[in-house]
Amino acid sequence: MTLSSVNDEAIIRLNVGGNSFSTLYRTLYQSTYFQNLLEGVMENKTTTSDGAVFIDRDANLFRDVLLYLRTSTIFTRNYHKLHCLLLEAQFYQIDEMEQQAVNLIELQAVAFIAREE
């Protein structure tokens, strides 16, 4: 599958941590990780018996990653989850999501310090 051979509207099926996800190619293409995976740069791509691309990551966090790719927004303000999403953004190589997570974590830290004073 290469960029030239895949339609932006093609539906990509993923299995993340045992959970099924379907999305458009153009949604995933915002991530360098998925660009490399879908264009065949990654040679060790694992697929399930039904042809979905398997990714050994947390499915609950992937829901937020996919939501970010669709909306360009991280919706949680939970400090722990923000740290987890930062790690996911780094794994999936989504620079804008990573920066947004860092900014939200910093805001949480500033708010915490202000409450303590």
C-alpha positions in Angstrom: 0.0 0.0 0.0 1.6 3.3 -1.0 0.3 6.8 -0.9 -0.1 6.8 -4.7 -2.1 3.5 -4.6 -4.4 4.3 -1.7 -7.4 6.5 -2.0 -7.7 9.1 0.8 -11.2 7.8 1.4 -10.1 4.1 1.7 -11.2 2.5 4.9 -8.4 1.1 7.0 -9.1 -1.6 9.6 -7.0 -1.8 12.7 -6.9 -4.1 15.7 -5.4 -2.2 18.6 -4.9 -4.2 21.7 -7.6 -6.7 20.6 -10.2 -4.1 19.7 -11.3 -3.3 16.2 -11.2 0.2 14.7 -12.0 1.4 11.3 -11.1 4.8 9.9 -10.2 6.6 6.7 -6.7 6.5 5.3 -6.5 10.3 5.4 -7.3 10.3 9.1 -4.3 8.1 9.9 -2.0 9.8 7.4 -1.5 12.7 9.9 0.7 10.3 11.9 4.2 9.6 10.7 3.9 6.1 12.3 0.8 5.3 10.2 2.4 6.8 7.1 5.3 4.4 7.5 3.1 1.5 8.4 0.6 2.0 5.5 3.2 2.8 2.9 5.1 -0.4 3.6 8.1 1.3 5.2 7.7 -0.9 8.2 8.5 -4.4 7.1 7.3 -6.2 10.2 3.6 -5.3 9.9 1.4 -7.8 11.7 -2.1 -8.5 10.4 -4.9 -10.5 12.0 -6.7 -13.4 10.3 -9.4 -11.0 9.0 -6.7 -8.7 7.5 -6.8 -5.9 10.1 -3.4 -4.3 10.9 -2.5 -5.4 14.5 -1.0 -2.8 16.9 0.1 -3.9 20.4 -1.0 -0.8 22.2 -3.8 0.2 24.7 -7.1 0.3 22.9 -8.7 2.8 25.4 -5.9 5.3 24.7 -6.1 4.7 21.0 -9.7 5.9 21.1 -8.4 9.2 22.2 -5.6 9.2 19.6 -8.1 8.5 16.9 -10.4 11.2 18.3 -7.4 13.6 18.2 -6.6 12.7 14.6 -10.3 13.5 13.7 -10.6 16.7 15.7 -7.1 18.0 16.4 -8.2 18.3 20.1 -7.3 16.4 23.3 -10.5 16.4 25.3 -9.3 15.0 28.6 -7.9 17.1 31.4 -7.0 14.2 33.6 -3.4 14.6 34.6 -2.5 10.9 34.5 -4.3 10.3 31.2 -2.6 13.3 29.6 0.8 11.7 30.5 -0.4 8.5 28.9 -1.6 10.3 25.8 1.8 12.1 25.6 3.5 8.7 25.4 1.0 7.5 22.7 1.5 10.7 20.7 5.3 10.0 20.8 4.7 6.4 19.8 2.4 7.3 16.9 4.7 10.2 16.0 2.0 12.9 16.1 4.0 16.0 16.8 1.0 18.4 17.2 -0.7 16.0 19.6 2.5 15.7 21.6 2.8 19.4 21.9 -0.8 19.8 22.9 -0.4 17.2 25.6 2.7 18.9 26.9 0.9 22.2 27.0 -2.1 20.7 28.8 0.2 19.0 31.3 2.0 22.2 32.0 -1.3 24.0 32.5 -2.3 21.3 35.0 1.0 21.7 36.9 0.7 25.5 37.0 -2.9 25.2 38.3 -1.8 22.7 41.0 1.0 25.0 42.1 -1.3 27.9 42.3 -3.7 26.0 44.5 -0.9 25.0 46.8 0.2 28.7 47.4 
